[in-house]
């Protein structure tokens, strides 16, 4: 797929199959994605328009496994974000011998879906950070009160962080109600801004079924939130598109909860579809933490976010998943400075020393040479 | 989990780990699901309320694999359908050594989420079918015109089918616009009802991002649709809950597109969560077709739909995924008659003989003894 954007939707799959069975398996995969009937039924019905895609490439991929590239007519999708998911991996997701590795869309579909409305550049503007990497931490764990949440935000802000986001598990639980938390946390960053002149961007997590989520987004905006976080795989990926392109006028950070459950490669889901559907920043679990993506996967994902093949704006890569302060130089050496570093638990362990450790984190990111 | 419903949310995982590493792995899994920080950070922060769950069982499950049962406090979820998904499999979905096998919820949460509003009984009422299995087919393939869709519906209705549903790939594409299709298909079933006295339930597919989907639901209802189909993993699973409990007053058939991509067992996702969130009928890909679930998985899934452990109404199992007319007796012998048989491609191959083959399908289901 790389580099070449045709006027069809392209998808690359890894298919576990023997060479002898490859042709038949690829034929059945091709039919499953759109028409979902045997050729015999197509001949019997003679649809007004042919929606069968075509095979544009097969290559070996290790033992008993092939990389198969299929193209689908854009008309099978229209510009429906749910139908795009369905065509690239709807029924075939139910067949365990198939993984989705990569997706690319034609320019018309990319423009119609729209991509990040703010993106990397917008998140730099929102935080006033021009040349270096951004710093970020998380308000957690689940179980904290509103007062504890606001205290954490205050400490992070005093430590000089650029962004502080809610944990994605903070919804509207009784022990930490949504509106009270957002109000208190925004007050905390405003208070620190008056004291120190440093302005931290607080990003509330908005979750729930769509109507609930929209109501929380409205409350957050009314209370002064200038960005929000959404977990697209919890909320529904097509809903991200609706949010980012219509309901929200502020940047959206996308959280990866539930996204690893798919047999969809991070490049396709987090790197391509999340920003295509409007994520301005994309949080991913980096190599070197407590999750599983390897270095090459992460670098390719970050490249796709910052230099998208689709006709959309670059998005901000947010490097998380168990990052620590003492690894700042290594992380920035790997990713460069066009990213945001998310350090959570490793700061929170400092307890009373949270402000100090946050300052240390900020200093390390500031001191990292932007031109090595 | 089976049989025992406690006042906590229970989840069963398969964890690929050696016996020597089991304890440490289970501890990290437990922390990941709710608080997501190390114990050291918990001690430093002292959250107002403890949201750490507990381990209630571990059992070997083959070589280097364990079944681990965890319980989470209901207060971590409130009654938020997105947060339930997050707690049972949010971040842990990103760790490839973990699969979610089973979920059960306390009675309060089941009642609050509500389950099927119509369920198996409602779908029997909607079709007037009392004692036998229901018959169903699909309007497809993608690429047919409105006229072709209506012709298929007419033929299926003349053949005597109980239910005819749209293919889940039929959205609002230019070659077969949504409102025109729904209008023509409803006219087709009404026309056949006048001619023959047999009333077929036509079920339009509603898809898209939430606002679009709601608009299509509204149009479908205005045009007289008495049930709809939604693919919850495309639309967003929490959105199913909102639809079924608020926006819609008709039964919802849930389609499994994208649902197999998850490392979530069909019992947990299709058998437990889909009906908990309001699906009245659940389409699944049965053994014996072109998909992968084995017989035991399918039987356990059907049992859970019809006799839910949660305090919700039974849902209608819809048996699909490559079923054929000549296998009707086998299928009903396996599942009994409290189900709906979905036969798509195998009917559509009949071409000009579609009415006849539909009649054959209906006759076989009618003739199957309800008391063997």
Boltz contact constraints between the chains, C-beta under 6 A:
constraints:
  - contact:
      token1: [A, 34]
      token2: [B, 142]
      max_distance: 6.0
  - contact:
      token1: [A, 35]
      token2: [B, 141]
      max_distance: 6.0
  - contact:
      token1: [A, 35]
      token2: [B, 142]
      max_distance: 6.0
  - contact:
      token1: [A, 36]
      token2: [B, 140]
      max_distance: 6.0
  - contact:
      token1: [A, 36]
      token2: [B, 141]
      max_distance: 6.0
  - contact:
      token1: [A, 37]
      token2: [B, 141]
      max_distance: 6.0
  - contact:
      token1: [A, 37]
      token2: [B, 345]
      max_distance: 6.0
  - contact:
      token1: [A, 37]
      token2: [B, 348]
      max_distance: 6.0
  - contact:
      token1: [A, 38]
      token2: [B, 345]
      max_distance: 6.0
  - contact:
      token1: [A, 40]
      token2: [B, 349]
      max_distance: 6.0
  - contact:
      token1: [A, 41]
      token2: [B, 345]
      max_distance: 6.0
  - contact:
      token1: [A, 41]
      token2: [B, 348]
      max_distance: 6.0
  - contact:
      token1: [A, 41]
      token2: [B, 349]
      max_distance: 6.0
  - contact:
      token1: [A, 44]
      token2: [B, 349]
      max_distance: 6.0
  - contact:
      token1: [A, 44]
      token2: [B, 351]
      max_distance: 6.0
  - contact:
      token1: [A, 47]
      token2: [B, 141]
      max_distance: 6.0
  - contact:
      token1: [A, 47]
      token2: [B, 143]
      max_distance: 6.0
  - contact:
      token1: [A, 47]
      token2: [B, 144]
      max_distance: 6.0
  - contact:
      token1: [A, 48]
      token2: [B, 145]
      max_distance: 6.0
  - contact:
      token1: [A, 48]
      token2: [B, 175]
      max_distance: 6.0
  - contact:
      token1: [A, 49]
      token2: [B, 143]
      max_distance: 6.0
  - contact:
      token1: [A, 49]
      token2: [B, 175]
      max_distance: 6.0
  - contact:
      token1: [A, 50]
      token2: [B, 143]
      max_distance: 6.0
  - contact:
      token1: [A, 51]
      token2: [B, 142]
      max_distance: 6.0
  - contact:
      token1: [A, 51]
      token2: [B, 143]
      max_distance: 6.0
  - contact:
      token1: [A, 76]
      token2: [B, 142]
      max_distance: 6.0
  - contact:
      token1: [A, 78]
      token2: [B, 173]
      max_distance: 6.0
  - contact:
      token1: [A, 80]
      token2: [B, 171]
      max_distance: 6.0
  - contact:
      token1: [A, 80]
      token2: [B, 208]
      max_distance: 6.0
  - contact:
      token1: [A, 81]
      token2: [B, 209]
      max_distance: 6.0
  - contact:
      token1: [A, 82]
      token2: [B, 207]
      max_distance: 6.0
  - contact:
      token1: [A, 82]
      token2: [B, 208]
      max_distance: 6.0
  - contact:
      token1: [A, 82]
      token2: [B, 234]
      max_distance: 6.0
  - contact:
      token1: [A, 83]
      token2: [B, 171]
      max_distance: 6.0
  - contact:
      token1: [A, 85]
      token2: [B, 234]
      max_distance: 6.0
  - contact:
      token1: [A, 86]
      token2: [B, 169]
      max_distance: 6.0
  - contact:
      token1: [A, 86]
      token2: [B, 234]
      max_distance: 6.0
  - contact:
      token1: [A, 86]
      token2: [B, 257]
      max_distance: 6.0
  - contact:
      token1: [A, 90]
      token2: [B, 257]
      max_distance: 6.0
  - contact:
      token1: [A, 90]
      token2: [B, 258]
      max_distance: 6.0
  - contact:
      token1: [A, 93]
      token2: [B, 258]
      max_distance: 6.0
  - contact:
      token1: [A, 93]
      token2: [B, 260]
      max_distance: 6.0
  - contact:
      token1: [A, 93]
      token2: [B, 261]
      max_distance: 6.0
  - contact:
      token1: [A, 94]
      token2: [B, 260]
      max_distance: 6.0
  - contact:
      token1: [A, 94]
      token2: [B, 285]
      max_distance: 6.0
  - contact:
      token1: [A, 94]
      token2: [B, 291]
      max_distance: 6.0
  - contact:
      token1: [A, 96]
      token2: [B, 292]
      max_distance: 6.0
  - contact:
      token1: [A, 141]
      token2: [B, 35]
      max_distance: 6.0
  - contact:
      token1: [A, 141]
      token2: [B, 36]
      max_distance: 6.0
  - contact:
      token1: [A, 141]
      token2: [B, 37]
      max_distance: 6.0
  - contact:
      token1: [A, 141]
      token2: [B, 47]
      max_distance: 6.0
  - contact:
      token1: [A, 142]
      token2: [B, 34]
      max_distance: 6.0
  - contact:
      token1: [A, 142]
      token2: [B, 35]
      max_distance: 6.0
  - contact:
      token1: [A, 142]
      token2: [B, 51]
      max_distance: 6.0
  - contact:
      token1: [A, 142]
      token2: [B, 76]
      max_distance: 6.0
  - contact:
      token1: [A, 143]
      token2: [B, 47]
      max_distance: 6.0
  - contact:
      token1: [A, 143]
      token2: [B, 49]
      max_distance: 6.0
  - contact:
      token1: [A, 143]
      token2: [B, 50]
      max_distance: 6.0
  - contact:
      token1: [A, 143]
      token2: [B, 51]
      max_distance: 6.0
  - contact:
      token1: [A, 144]
      token2: [B, 47]
      max_distance: 6.0
  - contact:
      token1: [A, 145]
      token2: [B, 48]
      max_distance: 6.0
  - contact:
      token1: [A, 169]
      token2: [B, 86]
      max_distance: 6.0
  - contact:
      token1: [A, 171]
      token2: [B, 80]
      max_distance: 6.0
  - contact:
      token1: [A, 171]
      token2: [B, 83]
      max_distance: 6.0
  - contact:
      token1: [A, 173]
      token2: [B, 78]
      max_distance: 6.0
  - contact:
      token1: [A, 175]
      token2: [B, 48]
      max_distance: 6.0
  - contact:
      token1: [A, 175]
      token2: [B, 49]
      max_distance: 6.0
  - contact:
      token1: [A, 207]
      token2: [B, 82]
      max_distance: 6.0
  - contact:
      token1: [A, 208]
      token2: [B, 80]
      max_distance: 6.0
  - contact:
      token1: [A, 208]
      token2: [B, 82]
      max_distance: 6.0
  - contact:
      token1: [A, 209]
      token2: [B, 81]
      max_distance: 6.0
  - contact:
      token1: [A, 209]
      token2: [B, 238]
      max_distance: 6.0
  - contact:
      token1: [A, 209]
      token2: [B, 239]
      max_distance: 6.0
  - contact:
      token1: [A, 209]
      token2: [B, 241]
      max_distance: 6.0
  - contact:
      token1: [A, 209]
      token2: [B, 242]
      max_distance: 6.0
  - contact:
      token1: [A, 210]
      token2: [B, 210]
      max_distance: 6.0
  - contact:
      token1: [A, 210]
      token2: [B, 239]
      max_distance: 6.0
  - contact:
      token1: [A, 211]
      token2: [B, 242]
      max_distance: 6.0
  - contact:
      token1: [A, 234]
      token2: [B, 82]
      max_distance: 6.0
  - contact:
      token1: [A, 234]
      token2: [B, 85]
      max_distance: 6.0
  - contact:
      token1: [A, 234]
      token2: [B, 86]
      max_distance: 6.0
  - contact:
      token1: [A, 235]
      token2: [B, 236]
      max_distance: 6.0
  - contact:
      token1: [A, 236]
      token2: [B, 235]
      max_distance: 6.0
  - contact:
      token1: [A, 236]
      token2: [B, 236]
      max_distance: 6.0
  - contact:
      token1: [A, 236]
      token2: [B, 239]
      max_distance: 6.0
  - contact:
      token1: [A, 238]
      token2: [B, 209]
      max_distance: 6.0
  - contact:
      token1: [A, 239]
      token2: [B, 209]
      max_distance: 6.0
  - contact:
      token1: [A, 239]
      token2: [B, 210]
      max_distance: 6.0
  - contact:
      token1: [A, 239]
      token2: [B, 236]
      max_distance: 6.0
  - contact:
      token1: [A, 241]
      token2: [B, 209]
      max_distance: 6.0
  - contact:
      token1: [A, 242]
      token2: [B, 209]
      max_distance: 6.0
  - contact:
      token1: [A, 242]
      token2: [B, 211]
      max_distance: 6.0
  - contact:
      token1: [A, 257]
      token2: [B, 86]
      max_distance: 6.0
  - contact:
      token1: [A, 257]
      token2: [B, 90]
      max_distance: 6.0
  - contact:
      token1: [A, 258]
      token2: [B, 90]
      max_distance: 6.0
  - contact:
      token1: [A, 258]
      token2: [B, 93]
      max_distance: 6.0
  - contact:
      token1: [A, 260]
      token2: [B, 93]
      max_distance: 6.0
  - contact:
      token1: [A, 260]
      token2: [B, 94]
      max_distance: 6.0
  - contact:
      token1: [A, 261]
      token2: [B, 93]
      max_distance: 6.0
  - contact:
      token1: [A, 261]
      token2: [B, 262]
      max_distance: 6.0
  - contact:
      token1: [A, 261]
      token2: [B, 263]
      max_distance: 6.0
  - contact:
      token1: [A, 262]
      token2: [B, 261]
      max_distance: 6.0
  - contact:
      token1: [A, 263]
      token2: [B, 261]
      max_distance: 6.0
  - contact:
      token1: [A, 285]
      token2: [B, 94]
      max_distance: 6.0
  - contact:
      token1: [A, 291]
      token2: [B, 94]
      max_distance: 6.0
  - contact:
      token1: [A, 292]
      token2: [B, 96]
      max_distance: 6.0
  - contact:
      token1: [A, 345]
      token2: [B, 37]
      max_distance: 6.0
  - contact:
      token1: [A, 345]
      token2: [B, 38]
      max_distance: 6.0
  - contact:
      token1: [A, 345]
      token2: [B, 41]
      max_distance: 6.0
  - contact:
      token1: [A, 348]
      token2: [B, 37]
      max_distance: 6.0
  - contact:
      token1: [A, 348]
      token2: [B, 41]
      max_distance: 6.0
  - contact:
      token1: [A, 349]
      token2: [B, 40]
      max_distance: 6.0
  - contact:
      token1: [A, 349]
      token2: [B, 41]
      max_distance: 6.0
  - contact:
      token1: [A, 349]
      token2: [B, 44]
      max_distance: 6.0
  - contact:
      token1: [A, 351]
      token2: [B, 44]
      max_distance: 6.0
